[in-house]
Amino acid sequence: MKTSEFDQKFEAGEDIASLLDLTQARRPALEPKRVNIDFPLWMVHSIDREARKLGVTRQSLIKMWLADRLQTR
């Protein structure tokens, strides 16, 4: 299929998912990178309490807080 045909289908709102090979898809700059951070125990307890209130995991809460802080800069 030519690019112009693909673009026309996309612009027309057609479902193009079957035309894509998602096995090789990447999300540039969004690929996870593991880091380790040591927190004092009182901070871990506070983070866990907030995470429970919001119904998310500790990791998700920390990522949400960091993303929010970084986007406001």
Buried (B, 14 or more C-beta within 10 A) or exposed (E): EEEEEBEEBEEEEEEEEEEEEEEEEEEEEEEEEEEEEEEEEEEEEEBEEBBEEEEBEBEEBBEEEEEEEEEEE
